[in-house]
C-alpha cells in the first residue's frame, strides 16, 4: 500500500471501518493500522489494558488499611481490634498440622520426595472431597470434576476467562468485590455511573428480600451467587436455589456458586451445595475453600467443581464442555498446590479432622452470636451470624462515617457496607474471626462509643 497517495483523514476513516467491520472478529483496528500506516504511528509503545482504568482507585480493604494506619499514626498507643477483613485467628487443626509435618518429612527423603504434582490436584484429596462433601450429601460429583487451587478468590477471578467478553453478567449488590472487579478488568462492563457499572445486571439484596435476590426479569448469561453470603451472612432456602436453577435452565445461563462458607451452616434445611438441587449439574460451577473451614487463609487451598456434562456454546452455536476448557486454562497457568498443603487439606476429612474443624467453626459462630446479640441490644437489625461468620448490620446511616466513628472512638475496625456496592450503604459488616477476648472487648467499646 502506497502511503504517499493517502488523502488526509483517510487513515482515521479506514480505522473507523475496521472498528465497525472487524471488531466482532477480535481484530484491533489500531494494531492493523500500525502495519499499513507506520508513519502515522511514529513511536511504537507498550499500551495498557484500559479496562483497568475503570476500576476504583484501590481495593476496599486497602482503603480500610490506610484509614487504620492513619489512626495509629495519629495515636501510636491506641489499641485496635480488627473485626473487618475475614481473616481467621485460630491455629490450624491438630490433624492438619500432623499431616503437614508428615508430608514435609516425606519431602526430606529421596524415596518419598515429590516434585511437580498434577495441576488438577492429587487423587487422594480429590477423592476425599468427592466423597465427604458431595456423595455424603447425595450429590453426584466425580473426583476428576474437582480442580484443586490455591484459593477461592483466585478461582472466582479466573473462571471468567473461559467465557465470552460480551456476556450479560448478573452480580449481587452488595457483593464480594472480586466478582465485579475481574469482569471490569476483562472488559465486560462500561464505565461506572452513580456507583454502578454499565452493562452489569445488579441483583439487589436488601432488607425487603432478606438479602436474597430473586432471578431477574430479563435474561442473563452468567450469574454469581454466594451462600452463605459474604458480606450479608444471608442463606438461601432450597426453594430459592431451585428458582435460580430453573431460571438458568430456561435461559441457558450458567451459575457460579461460591460456597466458601458452607461449613458454618447449622440449619439442616439449608443446602451446603448447589448440587443438592435437582438439575444443578447442568447449569452450575461451584467454588469452595479450606480457608474458613480449616483456617487455611495463610496455607492456601481451595477447589472448583465443573461437571463434565456442563457445556456452553461458541459463536456458531456449537456446544463445548466447560470441564475441558477449564482444564486447559488451569494446566496452562497453574502448577498446582504443594503436596504438603494438599495432605493437610485431606486431613480435614479424617475423623479427627472433621471433629476439629467442626469445633473451629463452632468457636467462630459463638463469637458471631455474641456480636449479633450485642448489636441487636443496641437497637440494630442484623442478618447473618447464625449460619455464617459475618453479621450484616443495618445502621441506617452513612457507613464510612460509622466506620470512622468506631475506629476513632472505640478502636474497632468493621467493614463499611458501601464498599460492597450501592445496596450496602447504610450497613456495616462485622466479622466473627477473632479471639473471644477481643470480641467481647470490642463489643464493650462499641457500646460505650454509641452511648
C-alpha positions, 0 to 999 in steps of 0.5 A, spaced: 500 500 500 502 506 497 502 511 503 504 517 499 497 517 495 493 517 502 488 523 502 488 526 509 483 523 514 483 517 510 487 513 515 482 515 521 476 513 516 479 506 514 480 505 522 473 507 523 471 501 518 475 496 521 472 498 528 465 497 525 467 491 520 472 487 524 471 488 531 466 482 532 472 478 529 477 480 535 481 484 530 484 491 533 483 496 528 489 500 531 494 494 531 492 493 523 493 500 522 500 500 525 502 495 519 499 499 513 500 506 516 507 506 520 508 513 519 502 515 522 504 511 528 511 514 529 513 511 536 511 504 537 509 503 545 507 498 550 499 500 551 495 498 557 489 494 558 484 500 559 479 496 562 483 497 568 482 504 568 475 503 570 476 500 576 476 504 583 482 507 585 484 501 590 481 495 593 476 496 599 480 493 604 486 497 602 482 503 603 480 500 610 488 499 611 490 506 610 484 509 614 487 504 620 494 506 619 492 513 619 489 512 626 495 509 629 499 514 626 495 519 629 495 515 636 501 510 636 498 507 643 491 506 641 489 499 641 485 496 635 481 490 634 480 488 627 473 485 626 473 487 618 477 483 613 475 475 614 481 473 616 481 467 621 485 467 628 485 460 630 491 455 629 490 450 624 487 443 626 491 438 630 490 433 624 492 438 619 498 440 622 500 432 623 499 431 616 503 437 614 509 435 618 508 428 615 508 430 608 514 435 609 518 429 612 516 425 606 519 431 602 526 430 606 527 423 603 529 421 596 524 415 596 518 419 598 520 426 595 515 429 590 516 434 585 511 437 580 504 434 582 498 434 577 495 441 576 488 438 577 490 436 584 492 429 587 487 423 587 487 422 594 484 429 596 480 429 590 477 423 592 476 425 599 472 431 597 468 427 592 466 423 597 465 427 604 462 433 601 458 431 595 456 423 595 455 424 603 450 429 601 447 425 595 450 429 590 453 426 584 460 429 583 466 425 580 473 426 583 476 428 576 470 434 576 474 437 582 480 442 580 484 443 586 487 451 587 490 455 591 484 459 593 477 461 592 478 468 590 483 466 585 478 461 582 472 466 582 477 471 578 479 466 573 473 462 571 471 468 567 476 467 562 473 461 559 467 465 557 465 470 552 467 478 553 460 480 551 456 476 556 450 479 560 453 478 567 448 478 573 452 480 580 449 481 587 449 488 590 452 488 595 457 483 593 464 480 594 468 485 590 472 480 586 466 478 582 465 485 579 472 487 579 475 481 574 469 482 569 471 490 569 478 488 568 476 483 562 472 488 559 465 486 560 462 492 563 462 500 561 464 505 565 461 506 572 455 511 573 452 513 580 456 507 583 454 502 578 457 499 572 454 499 565 452 493 562 452 489 569 445 486 571 445 488 579 441 483 583 439 487 589 439 484 596 436 488 601 432 488 607 425 487 603 428 480 600 432 478 606 438 479 602 436 474 597 435 476 590 430 473 586 432 471 578 431 477 574 426 479 569 430 479 563 435 474 561 442 473 563 448 469 561 452 468 567 450 469 574 454 469 581 451 467 587 454 466 594 451 462 600 452 463 605 453 470 603 459 474 604 458 480 606 450 479 608 451 472 612 444 471 608 442 463 606 438 461 601 432 456 602 432 450 597 426 453 594 430 459 592 436 455 589 431 451 585 428 458 582 435 460 580 436 453 577 430 453 573 431 460 571 438 458 568 435 452 565 430 456 561 435 461 559 441 457 558 445 461 563 450 458 567 451 459 575 457 460 579 456 458 586 461 460 591 460 456 597 466 458 601 462 458 607 458 452 607 461 449 613 458 454 618 451 452 616 447 449 622 440 449 619 439 442 616 434 445 611 439 449 608 443 446 602 451 446 603 451 445 595 448 447 589 448 440 587 443 438 592 438 441 587 435 437 582 438 439 575 444 443 578 449 439 574 447 442 568 447 449 569 452 450 575 460 451 577 461 451 584 467 454 588 469 452 595 475 453 600 479 450 606 480 457 608 474 458 613 473 451 614 480 449 616 483 456 617 487 455 611 487 463 609 495 463 610 496 455 607 492 456 601 487 451 598 481 451 595 477 447 589 472 448 583 467 443 581 465 443 573 461 437 571 463 434 565 456 434 562 456 442 563 457 445 556 456 452 553 456 454 546 461 458 541 459 463 536 456 458 531 452 455 536 456 449 537 456 446 544 463 445 548 464 442 555 466 447 560 470 441 564 475 441 558 476 448 557 477 449 564 482 444 564 486 447 559 486 454 562 488 451 569 494 446 566 496 452 562 497 457 568 497 453 574 502 448 577 498 446 582 498 446 590 504 443 594 503 436 596 504 438 603 498 443 603 494 438 599 495 432 605 493 437 610 487 439 606 485 431 606 486 431 613 480 435 614 476 429 612 479 424 617 475 423 623 479 427 627 479 432 622 472 433 621 471 433 629 476 439 629 474 443 624 467 442 626 469 445 633 473 451 629 467 453 626 463 452 632 468 457 636 467 462 630 459 462 630 459 463 638 463 469 637 458 471 631 452 470 636 455 474 641 456 480 636 449 479 633 446 479 640 450 485 642 448 489 636 441 487 636 441 490 644 443 496 641 437 497 637 440 494 630 437 489 625 442 484 623 442 478 618 447 473 618 451 470 624 447 464 625 449 460 619 455 464 617 461 468 620 459 475 618 453 479 621 450 484 616 448 490 620 443 495 618 445 502 621 441 506 617 446 511 616 452 513 612 457 507 613 464 510 612 462 515 617 460 509 622 466 506 620 470 512 622 466 513 628 468 506 631 475 506 629 476 513 632 472 512 638 472 505 640 478 502 636 474 497 632 475 496 625 468 493 621 467 493 614 463 499 611 457 496 607 458 501 601 464 498 599 460 492 597 456 496 592 450 501 592 445 496 596 450 496 602 450 503 604 447 504 610 450 497 613 456 495 616 459 488 616 462 485 622 466 479 622 466 473 627 474 471 626 477 473 632 479 471 639 473 471 644 477 476 648 477 481 643 470 480 641 467 481 647 472 487 648 470 490 642 463 489 643 464 493 650 467 499 646 462 499 641 457 500 646 460 505 650 462 509 643 454 509 641 452 511 648 
